Amino acid sequence: MPEDSHLQERARKAEIIIAQPTAFKVCEGCDSIVAARVATCPNCHGYRFNDAPEAVVAQARLLASRAQTSVIADDLL
């Protein structure tokens, strides 16, 4: 089932993020999780972020629990 493999991949990514939440931040424009080093979100071009580790972990858990619903840059190629 493609849906199951998609959710498994999201769960694997969430595990990486949860293990090192200080390496990431949550975009306040679109709720994407991005690398801490970026200045603007690659998905919505927002520039306001929440870098609190507990916010990053909570968002990673939320995103891992459901299928992707947003359009990302790769979808537009």
PQR file with spaces between the fields and no chain letter, atoms N, CA, C, O and H, PARSE charges and radii, in Angstrom:
ATOM       1  N    MET     1       0.823   -1.182    0.000 -0.4000 1.5000
ATOM       2  CA   MET     1       0.000    0.000    0.000 -0.0000 2.0000
ATOM       3  C    MET     1       0.875    1.257    0.000  0.5500 1.7000
ATOM       4  O    MET     1       1.701    1.429    0.897 -0.5500 1.4000
ATOM       5  N    PRO     2       0.710    2.120   -0.973 -0.5600 1.5000
ATOM       6  CA   PRO     2       1.503    3.344   -1.031  0.2800 2.0000
ATOM       7  C    PRO     2       1.271    4.253    0.179  0.5500 1.7000
ATOM       8  O    PRO     2       2.213    4.888    0.652 -0.5500 1.4000
ATOM       9  N    GLU     3       0.063    4.326    0.678 -0.4000 1.5000
ATOM      10  CA   GLU     3      -0.249    5.158    1.840 -0.0000 2.0000
ATOM      11  C    GLU     3       0.566    4.726    3.049  0.5500 1.7000
ATOM      12  O    GLU     3       1.103    5.569    3.768 -0.5500 1.4000
ATOM      13  H    GLU     3      -0.702    3.809    0.293  0.4000 1.0000
ATOM      14  N    ASP     4       0.665    3.415    3.281 -0.4000 1.5000
ATOM      15  CA   ASP     4       1.437    2.912    4.411 -0.0000 2.0000
ATOM      16  C    ASP     4       2.917    3.255    4.285  0.5500 1.7000
ATOM      17  O    ASP     4       3.544    3.657    5.265 -0.5500 1.4000
ATOM      18  H    ASP     4       0.230    2.730    2.697  0.4000 1.0000
ATOM      19  N    SER     5       3.473    3.104    3.104 -0.4000 1.5000
ATOM      20  CA   SER     5       4.892    3.413    2.930 -0.0000 2.0000
ATOM      21  C    SER     5       5.130    4.913    3.095  0.5500 1.7000
ATOM      22  O    SER     5       6.171    5.321    3.611 -0.5500 1.4000
ATOM      23  H    SER     5       2.963    2.777    2.307  0.4000 1.0000
ATOM      24  N    HIS     6       4.189    5.722    2.670 -0.4000 1.5000
ATOM      25  CA   HIS     6       4.296    7.169    2.840 -0.0000 2.0000
ATOM      26  C    HIS     6       4.300    7.526    4.328  0.5500 1.7000
ATOM      27  O    HIS     6       5.115    8.337    4.769 -0.5500 1.4000
ATOM      28  H    HIS     6       3.344    5.391    2.252  0.4000 1.0000
ATOM      29  N    LEU     7       3.413    6.938    5.082 -0.4000 1.5000
ATOM      30  CA   LEU     7       3.368    7.211    6.525 -0.0000 2.0000
ATOM      31  C    LEU     7       4.603    6.672    7.231  0.5500 1.7000
ATOM      32  O    LEU     7       5.085    7.281    8.186 -0.5500 1.4000
ATOM      33  H    LEU     7       2.751    6.280    4.724  0.4000 1.0000
ATOM      34  N    GLN     8       5.116    5.546    6.775 -0.4000 1.5000
ATOM      35  CA   GLN     8       6.341    5.004    7.360 -0.0000 2.0000
ATOM      36  C    GLN     8       7.518    5.937    7.102  0.5500 1.7000
ATOM      37  O    GLN     8       8.355    6.140    7.981 -0.5500 1.4000
ATOM      38  H    GLN     8       4.724    5.051    5.999  0.4000 1.0000
ATOM      39  N    GLU     9       7.584    6.500    5.912 -0.4000 1.5000
ATOM      40  CA   GLU     9       8.649    7.446    5.589 -0.0000 2.0000
ATOM      41  C    GLU     9       8.534    8.704    6.442  0.5500 1.7000
ATOM      42  O    GLU     9       9.544    9.226    6.916 -0.5500 1.4000
ATOM      43  H    GLU     9       6.904    6.336    5.198  0.4000 1.0000
ATOM      44  N    ARG    10       7.319    9.193    6.642 -0.4000 1.5000
ATOM      45  CA   ARG    10       7.114   10.365    7.497 -0.0000 2.0000
ATOM      46  C    ARG    10       7.515   10.046    8.940  0.5500 1.7000
ATOM      47  O    ARG    10       8.087   10.891    9.629 -0.5500 1.4000
ATOM      48  H    ARG    10       6.499    8.770    6.257  0.4000 1.0000
ATOM      49  N    ALA    11       7.216    8.837    9.390 -0.4000 1.5000
ATOM      50  CA   ALA    11       7.597    8.436   10.744 -0.0000 2.0000
ATOM      51  C    ALA    11       9.113    8.357   10.889  0.5500 1.7000
ATOM      52  O    ALA    11       9.651    8.741   11.928 -0.5500 1.4000
ATOM      53  H    ALA    11       6.751    8.151    8.831  0.4000 1.0000
ATOM      54  N    ARG    12       9.811    7.866    9.867 -0.4000 1.5000
ATOM      55  CA   ARG    12      11.281    7.805    9.899 -0.0000 2.0000
ATOM      56  C    ARG    12      11.874    9.211    9.976  0.5500 1.7000
ATOM      57  O    ARG    12      12.809    9.453   10.739 -0.5500 1.4000
ATOM      58  H    ARG    12       9.374    7.554    9.023  0.4000 1.0000
ATOM      59  N    LYS    13      11.335   10.128    9.190 -0.4000 1.5000
ATOM      60  CA   LYS    13      11.820   11.507    9.229 -0.0000 2.0000
ATOM      61  C    LYS    13      11.539   12.136   10.590  0.5500 1.7000
ATOM      62  O    LYS    13      12.368   12.877   11.118 -0.5500 1.4000
ATOM      63  H    LYS    13      10.575    9.931    8.570  0.4000 1.0000
ATOM      64  N    ALA    14      10.377   11.842   11.153 -0.4000 1.5000
ATOM      65  CA   ALA    14      10.030   12.384   12.470 -0.0000 2.0000
ATOM      66  C    ALA    14      10.998   11.886   13.532  0.5500 1.7000
ATOM      67  O    ALA    14      11.381   12.646   14.421 -0.5500 1.4000
ATOM      68  H    ALA    14       9.704   11.239   10.724  0.4000 1.0000
ATOM      69  N    GLU    15      11.398   10.629   13.455 -0.4000 1.5000
ATOM      70  CA   GLU    15      12.360   10.077   14.416 -0.0000 2.0000
ATOM      71  C    GLU    15      13.678   10.853   14.382  0.5500 1.7000
ATOM      72  O    GLU    15      14.266   11.133   15.426 -0.5500 1.4000
ATOM      73  H    GLU    15      11.088   10.011   12.732  0.4000 1.0000
ATOM      74  N    ILE    16      14.130   11.193   13.192 -0.4000 1.5000
ATOM      75  CA   ILE    16      15.372   11.967   13.044 -0.0000 2.0000
ATOM      76  C    ILE    16      15.201   13.343   13.677  0.5500 1.7000
ATOM      77  O    ILE    16      16.081   13.811   14.401 -0.5500 1.4000
ATOM      78  H    ILE    16      13.652   10.966   12.344  0.4000 1.0000
ATOM      79  N    ILE    17      14.093   13.978   13.410 -0.4000 1.5000
ATOM      80  CA   ILE    17      13.826   15.311   13.947 -0.0000 2.0000
ATOM      81  C    ILE    17      13.702   15.271   15.467  0.5500 1.7000
ATOM      82  O    ILE    17      14.263   16.122   16.158 -0.5500 1.4000
ATOM      83  H    ILE    17      13.379   13.598   12.822  0.4000 1.0000
ATOM      84  N    ILE    18      12.981   14.300   15.984 -0.4000 1.5000
ATOM      85  CA   ILE    18      12.770   14.178   17.431 -0.0000 2.0000
ATOM      86  C    ILE    18      14.094   13.909   18.150  0.5500 1.7000
ATOM      87  O    ILE    18      14.291   14.356   19.280 -0.5500 1.4000
ATOM      88  H    ILE    18      12.526   13.609   15.423  0.4000 1.0000
ATOM      89  N    ALA    19      14.988   13.188   17.503 -0.4000 1.5000
ATOM      90  CA   ALA    19      16.288   12.888   18.114 -0.0000 2.0000
ATOM      91  C    ALA    19      17.172   14.125   18.224  0.5500 1.7000
ATOM      92  O    ALA    19      18.033   14.187   19.102 -0.5500 1.4000
ATOM      93  H    ALA    19      14.829   12.825   16.585  0.4000 1.0000
ATOM      94  N    GLN    20      16.976   15.103   17.353 -0.4000 1.5000
ATOM      95  CA   GLN    20      17.794   16.328   17.350 -0.0000 2.0000
ATOM      96  C    GLN    20      16.920   17.550   17.086  0.5500 1.7000
ATOM      97  O    GLN    20      17.089   18.200   16.054 -0.5500 1.4000
ATOM      98  H    GLN    20      16.277   15.052   16.640  0.4000 1.0000
ATOM      99  N    PRO    21      16.009   17.879   17.968 -0.5600 1.5000
ATOM     100  CA   PRO    21      15.070   18.977   17.694  0.2800 2.0000
ATOM     101  C    PRO    21      15.743   20.345   17.563  0.5500 1.7000
ATOM     102  O    PRO    21      15.187   21.241   16.927 -0.5500 1.4000
ATOM     103  N    THR    22      16.912   20.520   18.143 -0.4000 1.5000
ATOM     104  CA   THR    22      17.581   21.816   18.035 -0.0000 2.0000
ATOM     105  C    THR    22      18.179   22.065   16.645  0.5500 1.7000
ATOM     106  O    THR    22      18.613   23.178   16.347 -0.5500 1.4000
ATOM     107  H    THR    22      17.363   19.793   18.659  0.4000 1.0000
ATOM     108  N    ALA    23      18.202   21.047   15.808 -0.4000 1.5000
ATOM     109  CA   ALA    23      18.697   21.196   14.441 -0.0000 2.0000
ATOM     110  C    ALA    23      17.588   21.620   13.477  0.5500 1.7000
ATOM     111  O    ALA    23      17.820   21.763   12.276 -0.5500 1.4000
ATOM     112  H    ALA    23      17.849   20.143   16.049  0.4000 1.0000
ATOM     113  N    PHE    24      16.382   21.819   14.012 -0.4000 1.5000
ATOM     114  CA   PHE    24      15.229   22.135   13.185 -0.0000 2.0000
ATOM     115  C    PHE    24      14.414   23.257   13.802  0.5500 1.7000
ATOM     116  O    PHE    24      14.615   23.638   14.955 -0.5500 1.4000
ATOM     117  H    PHE    24      16.194   21.703   14.987  0.4000 1.0000
ATOM     118  N    LYS    25      13.481   23.781   12.999 -0.4000 1.5000
ATOM     119  CA   LYS    25      12.528   24.759   13.501 -0.0000 2.0000
ATOM     120  C    LYS    25      11.242   24.618   12.701  0.5500 1.7000
ATOM     121  O    LYS    25      11.231   24.038   11.615 -0.5500 1.4000
ATOM     122  H    LYS    25      13.317   23.472   12.062  0.4000 1.0000
ATOM     123  N    VAL    26      10.150   25.162   13.258 -0.4000 1.5000
ATOM     124  CA   VAL    26       8.834   25.055   12.630 -0.0000 2.0000
ATOM     125  C    VAL    26       8.492   26.393   11.981  0.5500 1.7000
ATOM     126  O    VAL    26       8.561   27.437   12.629 -0.5500 1.4000
ATOM     127  H    VAL    26      10.159   25.633   14.140  0.4000 1.0000
ATOM     128  N    CYS    27       8.130   26.360   10.723 -0.4000 1.5000
ATOM     129  CA   CYS    27       7.713   27.564   10.015 -0.0000 2.0000
ATOM     130  C    CYS    27       6.358   27.997   10.565  0.5500 1.7000
ATOM     131  O    CYS    27       5.428   27.193   10.635 -0.5500 1.4000
ATOM     132  H    CYS    27       8.074   25.511   10.196  0.4000 1.0000
ATOM     133  N    GLU    28       6.246   29.253   10.953 -0.4000 1.5000
ATOM     134  CA   GLU    28       4.978   29.752   11.468 -0.0000 2.0000
ATOM     135  C    GLU    28       4.007   30.118   10.353  0.5500 1.7000
ATOM     136  O    GLU    28       2.845   30.426   10.619 -0.5500 1.4000
ATOM     137  H    GLU    28       7.002   29.906   10.896  0.4000 1.0000
ATOM     138  N    GLY    29       4.474   30.089    9.112 -0.4000 1.5000
ATOM     139  CA   GLY    29       3.601   30.371    7.975 -0.0000 2.0000
ATOM     140  C    GLY    29       2.838   29.145    7.506  0.5500 1.7000
ATOM     141  O    GLY    29       1.645   29.220    7.212 -0.5500 1.4000
ATOM     142  H    GLY    29       5.418   29.839    8.896  0.4000 1.0000
ATOM     143  N    CYS    30       3.543   27.994    7.435 -0.4000 1.5000
ATOM     144  CA   CYS    30       2.907   26.798    6.875 -0.0000 2.0000
ATOM     145  C    CYS    30       3.039   25.560    7.755  0.5500 1.7000
ATOM     146  O    CYS    30       2.562   24.488    7.384 -0.5500 1.4000
ATOM     147  H    CYS    30       4.512   27.933    7.674  0.4000 1.0000
ATOM     148  N    ASP    31       3.680   25.692    8.915 -0.4000 1.5000
ATOM     149  CA   ASP    31       3.865   24.588    9.866 -0.0000 2.0000
ATOM     150  C    ASP    31       4.808   23.490    9.380  0.5500 1.7000
ATOM     151  O    ASP    31       4.817   22.392    9.937 -0.5500 1.4000
ATOM     152  H    ASP    31       4.067   26.563    9.217  0.4000 1.0000
ATOM     153  N    SER    32       5.596   23.773    8.354 -0.4000 1.5000
ATOM     154  CA   SER    32       6.612   22.815    7.908 -0.0000 2.0000
ATOM     155  C    SER    32       7.766   22.806    8.899  0.5500 1.7000
ATOM     156  O    SER    32       8.009   23.791    9.596 -0.5500 1.4000
ATOM     157  H    SER    32       5.589   24.664    7.902  0.4000 1.0000
ATOM     158  N    ILE    33       8.469   21.693    8.955 -0.4000 1.5000
ATOM     159  CA   ILE    33       9.682   21.614    9.749 -0.0000 2.0000
ATOM     160  C    ILE    33      10.848   21.777    8.786  0.5500 1.7000
ATOM     161  O    ILE    33      10.950   21.072    7.781 -0.5500 1.4000
ATOM     162  H    ILE    33       8.272   20.892    8.389  0.4000 1.0000
ATOM     163  N    VAL    34      11.723   22.718    9.113 -0.4000 1.5000
ATOM     164  CA   VAL    34      12.863   23.016    8.246 -0.0000 2.0000
ATOM     165  C    VAL    34      14.150   22.975    9.058  0.5500 1.7000
ATOM     166  O    VAL    34      14.115   22.987   10.288 -0.5500 1.4000
ATOM     167  H    VAL    34      11.640   23.290    9.929  0.4000 1.0000
ATOM     168  N    ALA    35      15.271   22.926    8.377 -0.4000 1.5000
ATOM     169  CA   ALA    35      16.567   22.938    9.049 -0.0000 2.0000
ATOM     170  C    ALA    35      16.758   24.274    9.764  0.5500 1.7000
ATOM     171  O    ALA    35      16.314   25.315    9.280 -0.5500 1.4000
ATOM     172  H    ALA    35      15.299   22.917    7.377  0.4000 1.0000
ATOM     173  N    ALA    36      17.408   24.235   10.899 -0.4000 1.5000
ATOM     174  CA   ALA    36      17.612   25.437   11.703 -0.0000 2.0000
ATOM     175  C    ALA    36      18.411   26.504   10.954  0.5500 1.7000
ATOM     176  O    ALA    36      18.286   27.688   11.269 -0.5500 1.4000
ATOM     177  H    ALA    36      17.769   23.389   11.292  0.4000 1.0000
ATOM     178  N    ARG    37      19.210   26.126    9.993 -0.4000 1.5000
ATOM     179  CA   ARG    37      20.085   27.072    9.299 -0.0000 2.0000
ATOM     180  C    ARG    37      19.375   27.918    8.235  0.5500 1.7000
ATOM     181  O    ARG    37      19.940   28.918    7.790 -0.5500 1.4000
ATOM     182  H    ARG    37      19.311   25.164    9.736  0.4000 1.0000
ATOM     183  N    VAL    38      18.171   27.558    7.816 -0.4000 1.5000
ATOM     184  CA   VAL    38      17.521   28.293    6.731 -0.0000 2.0000
ATOM     185  C    VAL    38      16.997   29.647    7.212  0.5500 1.7000
ATOM     186  O    VAL    38      16.601   29.797    8.367 -0.5500 1.4000
ATOM     187  H    VAL    38      17.713   26.746    8.177  0.4000 1.0000
ATOM     188  N    ALA    39      17.000   30.620    6.314 -0.4000 1.5000
ATOM     189  CA   ALA    39      16.493   31.957    6.642 -0.0000 2.0000
ATOM     190  C    ALA    39      15.043   32.118    6.219  0.5500 1.7000
ATOM     191  O    ALA    39      14.287   32.871    6.833 -0.5500 1.4000
ATOM     192  H    ALA    39      17.321   30.497    5.375  0.4000 1.0000
ATOM     193  N    THR    40      14.652   31.391    5.144 -0.4000 1.5000
ATOM     194  CA   THR    40      13.261   31.422    4.690 -0.0000 2.0000
ATOM     195  C    THR    40      12.798   29.999    4.429  0.5500 1.7000
ATOM     196  O    THR    40      13.594   29.125    4.088 -0.5500 1.4000
ATOM     197  H    THR    40      15.266   30.780    4.645  0.4000 1.0000
ATOM     198  N    CYS    41      11.519   29.781    4.593 -0.4000 1.5000
ATOM     199  CA   CYS    41      10.934   28.453    4.382 -0.0000 2.0000
ATOM     200  C    CYS    41      10.948   28.132    2.889  0.5500 1.7000
ATOM     201  O    CYS    41      10.502   28.946    2.080 -0.5500 1.4000
ATOM     202  H    CYS    41      10.871   30.491    4.870  0.4000 1.0000
ATOM     203  N    PRO    42      11.451   26.960    2.515 -0.5600 1.5000
ATOM     204  CA   PRO    42      11.469   26.595    1.097  0.2800 2.0000
ATOM     205  C    PRO    42      10.072   26.308    0.535  0.5500 1.7000
ATOM     206  O    PRO    42       9.894   26.268   -0.682 -0.5500 1.4000
ATOM     207  N    ASN    43       9.094   26.112    1.401 -0.4000 1.5000
ATOM     208  CA   ASN    43       7.740   25.805    0.935 -0.0000 2.0000
ATOM     209  C    ASN    43       6.876   27.044    0.756  0.5500 1.7000
ATOM     210  O    ASN    43       6.201   27.188   -0.263 -0.5500 1.4000
ATOM     211  H    ASN    43       9.239   26.145    2.390  0.4000 1.0000
ATOM     212  N    CYS    44       6.891   27.945    1.745 -0.4000 1.5000
ATOM     213  CA   CYS    44       6.005   29.113    1.668 -0.0000 2.0000
ATOM     214  C    CYS    44       6.767   30.434    1.639  0.5500 1.7000
ATOM     215  O    CYS    44       6.161   31.498    1.513 -0.5500 1.4000
ATOM     216  H    CYS    44       7.440   27.828    2.573  0.4000 1.0000
ATOM     217  N    HIS    45       8.075   30.372    1.753 -0.4000 1.5000
ATOM     218  CA   HIS    45       8.954   31.541    1.752 -0.0000 2.0000
ATOM     219  C    HIS    45       8.746   32.430    2.981  0.5500 1.7000
ATOM     220  O    HIS    45       9.133   33.599    2.987 -0.5500 1.4000
ATOM     221  H    HIS    45       8.568   29.508    1.856  0.4000 1.0000
ATOM     222  N    GLY    46       8.128   31.859    4.019 -0.4000 1.5000
ATOM     223  CA   GLY    46       7.976   32.584    5.274 -0.0000 2.0000
ATOM     224  C    GLY    46       9.316   32.757    5.959  0.5500 1.7000
ATOM     225  O    GLY    46      10.283   32.060    5.649 -0.5500 1.4000
ATOM     226  H    GLY    46       7.814   30.910    4.014  0.4000 1.0000
ATOM     227  N    TYR    47       9.362   33.686    6.887 -0.4000 1.5000
ATOM     228  CA   TYR    47      10.621   33.954    7.582 -0.0000 2.0000
ATOM     229  C    TYR    47      10.448   34.009    9.096  0.5500 1.7000
ATOM     230  O    TYR    47      11.359   34.439    9.805 -0.5500 1.4000
ATOM     231  H    TYR    47       8.577   34.252    7.139  0.4000 1.0000
ATOM     232  N    ARG    48       9.300   33.582    9.598 -0.4000 1.5000
ATOM     233  CA   ARG    48       9.077   33.529   11.035 -0.0000 2.0000
ATOM     234  C    ARG    48       9.030   32.065   11.441  0.5500 1.7000
ATOM     235  O    ARG    48       8.314   31.262   10.842 -0.5500 1.4000
ATOM     236  H    ARG    48       8.561   33.233    9.022  0.4000 1.0000
ATOM     237  N    PHE    49       9.799   31.732   12.463 -0.4000 1.5000
ATOM     238  CA   PHE    49       9.947   30.346   12.875 -0.0000 2.0000
ATOM     239  C    PHE    49       9.830   30.205   14.387  0.5500 1.7000
ATOM     240  O    PHE    49      10.093   31.143   15.139 -0.5500 1.4000
ATOM     241  H    PHE    49      10.380   32.385   12.950  0.4000 1.0000
ATOM     242  N    ASN    50       9.432   29.018   14.812 -0.4000 1.5000
ATOM     243  CA   ASN    50       9.452   28.646   16.226 -0.0000 2.0000
ATOM     244  C    ASN    50      10.550   27.606   16.360  0.5500 1.7000
ATOM     245  O    ASN    50      10.439   26.507   15.816 -0.5500 1.4000
ATOM     246  H    ASN    50       9.218   28.256   14.202  0.4000 1.0000
ATOM     247  N    ASP    51      11.606   27.947   17.081 -0.4000 1.5000
ATOM     248  CA   ASP    51      12.720   27.012   17.223 -0.0000 2.0000
ATOM     249  C    ASP    51      12.763   26.331   18.589  0.5500 1.7000
ATOM     250  O    ASP    51      13.763   25.705   18.941 -0.5500 1.4000
ATOM     251  H    ASP    51      11.696   28.839   17.523  0.4000 1.0000
ATOM     252  N    ALA    52      11.679   26.452   19.361 -0.4000 1.5000
ATOM     253  CA   ALA    52      11.618   25.782   20.659 -0.0000 2.0000
ATOM     254  C    ALA    52      11.605   24.264   20.437  0.5500 1.7000
ATOM     255  O    ALA    52      10.767   23.756   19.692 -0.5500 1.4000
ATOM     256  H    ALA    52      10.867   26.961   19.076  0.4000 1.0000
ATOM     257  N    PRO    53      12.529   23.538   21.080 -0.5600 1.5000
ATOM     258  CA   PRO    53      12.596   22.083   20.866  0.2800 2.0000
ATOM     259  C    PRO    53      11.267   21.376   21.109  0.5500 1.7000
ATOM     260  O    PRO    53      10.932   20.440   20.382 -0.5500 1.4000
ATOM     261  N    GLU    54      10.507   21.797   22.106 -0.4000 1.5000
ATOM     262  CA   GLU    54       9.229   21.133   22.371 -0.0000 2.0000
ATOM     263  C    GLU    54       8.222   21.383   21.242  0.5500 1.7000
ATOM     264  O    GLU    54       7.390   20.521   20.961 -0.5500 1.4000
ATOM     265  H    GLU    54      10.778   22.557   22.697  0.4000 1.0000
ATOM     266  N    ALA    55       8.286   22.534   20.603 -0.4000 1.5000
ATOM     267  CA   ALA    55       7.399   22.809   19.465 -0.0000 2.0000
ATOM     268  C    ALA    55       7.793   21.962   18.263  0.5500 1.7000
ATOM     269  O    ALA    55       6.932   21.456   17.544 -0.5500 1.4000
ATOM     270  H    ALA    55       8.962   23.235   20.831  0.4000 1.0000
ATOM     271  N    VAL    56       9.087   21.810   18.048 -0.4000 1.5000
ATOM     272  CA   VAL    56       9.580   20.992   16.933 -0.0000 2.0000
ATOM     273  C    VAL    56       9.160   19.535   17.126  0.5500 1.7000
ATOM     274  O    VAL    56       8.689   18.896   16.185 -0.5500 1.4000
ATOM     275  H    VAL    56       9.787   22.221   18.632  0.4000 1.0000
ATOM     276  N    VAL    57       9.327   19.012   18.333 -0.4000 1.5000
ATOM     277  CA   VAL    57       8.955   17.620   18.620 -0.0000 2.0000
ATOM     278  C    VAL    57       7.449   17.427   18.451  0.5500 1.7000
ATOM     279  O    VAL    57       7.018   16.443   17.849 -0.5500 1.4000
ATOM     280  H    VAL    57       9.709   19.532   19.097  0.4000 1.0000
ATOM     281  N    ALA    58       6.660   18.336   18.965 -0.4000 1.5000
ATOM     282  CA   ALA    58       5.198   18.218   18.844 -0.0000 2.0000
ATOM     283  C    ALA    58       4.763   18.241   17.385  0.5500 1.7000
ATOM     284  O    ALA    58       3.898   17.463   16.984 -0.5500 1.4000
ATOM     285  H    ALA    58       7.010   19.135   19.453  0.4000 1.0000
ATOM     286  N    GLN    59       5.359   19.132   16.583 -0.4000 1.5000
ATOM     287  CA   GLN    59       5.001   19.210   15.165 -0.0000 2.0000
ATOM     288  C    GLN    59       5.452   17.963   14.422  0.5500 1.7000
ATOM     289  O    GLN    59       4.736   17.477   13.547 -0.5500 1.4000
ATOM     290  H    GLN    59       6.061   19.765   16.909  0.4000 1.0000
ATOM     291  N    ALA    60       6.623   17.438   14.752 -0.4000 1.5000
ATOM     292  CA   ALA    60       7.106   16.208   14.101 -0.0000 2.0000
ATOM     293  C    ALA    60       6.146   15.052   14.383  0.5500 1.7000
ATOM     294  O    ALA    60       5.823   14.274   13.486 -0.5500 1.4000
ATOM     295  H    ALA    60       7.205   17.833   15.463  0.4000 1.0000
ATOM     296  N    ARG    61       5.702   14.946   15.609 -0.4000 1.5000
ATOM     297  CA   ARG    61       4.755   13.871   15.955 -0.0000 2.0000
ATOM     298  C    ARG    61       3.436   14.043   15.213  0.5500 1.7000
ATOM     299  O    ARG    61       2.859   13.069   14.732 -0.5500 1.4000
ATOM     300  H    ARG    61       5.964   15.578   16.338  0.4000 1.0000
ATOM     301  N    LEU    62       2.962   15.276   15.121 -0.4000 1.5000
ATOM     302  CA   LEU    62       1.711   15.531   14.397 -0.0000 2.0000
ATOM     303  C    LEU    62       1.854   15.174   12.926  0.5500 1.7000
ATOM     304  O    LEU    62       1.005   14.475   12.372 -0.5500 1.4000
ATOM     305  H    LEU    62       3.431   16.068   15.511  0.4000 1.0000
ATOM     306  N    LEU    63       2.915   15.644   12.291 -0.4000 1.5000
ATOM     307  CA   LEU    63       3.098   15.383   10.860 -0.0000 2.0000
ATOM     308  C    LEU    63       3.310   13.897   10.570  0.5500 1.7000
ATOM     309  O    LEU    63       2.908   13.412    9.512 -0.5500 1.4000
ATOM     310  H    LEU    63       3.605   16.211   12.740  0.4000 1.0000
ATOM     311  N    ALA    64       3.934   13.178   11.493 -0.4000 1.5000
ATOM     312  CA   ALA    64       4.161   11.739   11.293 -0.0000 2.0000
ATOM     313  C    ALA    64       2.878   10.940   11.429  0.5500 1.7000
ATOM     314  O    ALA    64       2.801    9.806   10.956 -0.5500 1.4000
ATOM     315  H    ALA    64       4.260   13.572   12.352  0.4000 1.0000
ATOM     316  N    SER    65       1.877   11.513   12.063 -0.4000 1.5000
ATOM     317  CA   SER    65       0.642   10.775   12.335 -0.0000 2.0000
ATOM     318  C    SER    65      -0.392   10.861   11.217  0.5500 1.7000
ATOM     319  O    SER    65      -1.433   10.206   11.271 -0.5500 1.4000
ATOM     320  H    SER    65       1.939   12.434   12.447  0.4000 1.0000
ATOM     321  N    ARG    66      -0.097   11.675   10.201 -0.4000 1.5000
ATOM     322  CA   ARG    66      -1.087   11.844    9.127 -0.0000 2.0000
ATOM     323  C    ARG    66      -0.396   12.004    7.778  0.5500 1.7000
ATOM     324  O    ARG    66       0.797   12.293    7.695 -0.5500 1.4000
ATOM     325  H    ARG    66       0.749   12.207   10.157  0.4000 1.0000
ATOM     326  N    ALA    67      -1.171   11.812    6.745 -0.4000 1.5000
ATOM     327  CA   ALA    67      -0.641   11.959    5.393 -0.0000 2.0000
ATOM     328  C    ALA    67      -0.359   13.429    5.096  0.5500 1.7000
ATOM     329  O    ALA    67      -0.949   14.320    5.707 -0.5500 1.4000
ATOM     330  H    ALA    67      -2.141   11.577    6.813  0.4000 1.0000
ATOM     331  N    GLN    68       0.540   13.670    4.160 -0.4000 1.5000
ATOM     332  CA   GLN    68       0.872   15.033    3.756 -0.0000 2.0000
ATOM     333  C    GLN    68      -0.347   15.691    3.141  0.5500 1.7000
ATOM     334  O    GLN    68      -1.033   15.092    2.312 -0.5500 1.4000
ATOM     335  H    GLN    68       1.020   12.946    3.664  0.4000 1.0000
ATOM     336  N    THR    69      -0.615   16.918    3.544 -0.4000 1.5000
ATOM     337  CA   THR    69      -1.757   17.657    2.995 -0.0000 2.0000
ATOM     338  C    THR    69      -1.339   18.942    2.298  0.5500 1.7000
ATOM     339  O    THR    69      -2.153   19.574    1.625 -0.5500 1.4000
ATOM     340  H    THR    69      -0.057   17.405    4.217  0.4000 1.0000
ATOM     341  N    SER    70      -0.089   19.333    2.450 -0.4000 1.5000
ATOM     342  CA   SER    70       0.357   20.587    1.856 -0.0000 2.0000
ATOM     343  C    SER    70       1.098   20.339    0.543  0.5500 1.7000
ATOM     344  O    SER    70       1.593   19.242    0.286 -0.5500 1.4000
ATOM     345  H    SER    70       0.572   18.819    2.997  0.4000 1.0000
ATOM     346  N    VAL    71       1.159   21.370   -0.267 -0.4000 1.5000
ATOM     347  CA   VAL    71       1.929   21.341   -1.500 -0.0000 2.0000
ATOM     348  C    VAL    71       3.327   21.842   -1.165  0.5500 1.7000
ATOM     349  O    VAL    71       3.485   22.893   -0.543 -0.5500 1.4000
ATOM     350  H    VAL    71       0.757   22.262   -0.058  0.4000 1.0000
ATOM     351  N    ILE    72       4.337   21.088   -1.578 -0.4000 1.5000
ATOM     352  CA   ILE    72       5.712   21.502   -1.340 -0.0000 2.0000
ATOM     353  C    ILE    72       6.374   21.841   -2.672  0.5500 1.7000
ATOM     354  O    ILE    72       5.825   21.552   -3.735 -0.5500 1.4000
ATOM     355  H    ILE    72       4.208   20.235   -2.083  0.4000 1.0000
ATOM     356  N    ALA    73       7.546   22.452   -2.611 -0.4000 1.5000
ATOM     357  CA   ALA    73       8.239   22.888   -3.816 -0.0000 2.0000
ATOM     358  C    ALA    73       8.437   21.753   -4.822  0.5500 1.7000
ATOM     359  O    ALA    73       8.292   21.968   -6.025 -0.5500 1.4000
ATOM     360  H    ALA    73       7.991   22.688   -1.747  0.4000 1.0000
ATOM     361  N    ASP    74       8.764   20.556   -4.350 -0.4000 1.5000
ATOM     362  CA   ASP    74       8.979   19.411   -5.252 -0.0000 2.0000
ATOM     363  C    ASP    74       7.720   19.032   -6.036  0.5500 1.7000
ATOM     364  O    ASP    74       7.809   18.478   -7.132 -0.5500 1.4000
ATOM     365  H    ASP    74       8.881   20.381   -3.373  0.4000 1.0000
ATOM     366  N    ASP    75       6.556   19.331   -5.472 -0.4000 1.5000
ATOM     367  CA   ASP    75       5.298   19.024   -6.166 -0.0000 2.0000
ATOM     368  C    ASP    75       5.080   19.915   -7.379  0.5500 1.7000
ATOM     369  O    ASP    75       4.286   19.580   -8.257 -0.5500 1.4000
ATOM     370  H    ASP    75       6.484   19.781   -4.582  0.4000 1.0000
ATOM     371  N    LEU    76       5.768   21.032   -7.437 -0.4000 1.5000
ATOM     372  CA   LEU    76       5.548   22.014   -8.502 -0.0000 2.0000
ATOM     373  C    LEU    76       6.502   21.869   -9.682  0.5500 1.7000
ATOM     374  O    LEU    76       6.424   22.628  -10.648 -0.5500 1.4000
ATOM     375  H    LEU    76       6.414   21.304   -6.723  0.4000 1.0000
ATOM     376  N    LEU    77       7.392   20.900   -9.603 -0.4000 1.5000
ATOM     377  CA   LEU    77       8.370   20.696  -10.685 -0.0000 2.0000
ATOM     378  C    LEU    77       7.762   20.006  -11.867  0.5500 1.7000
ATOM     379  O    LEU    77       8.449   19.761  -12.859 -0.5500 1.4000
ATOM     380  H    LEU    77       7.455   20.283   -8.819  0.4000 1.0000
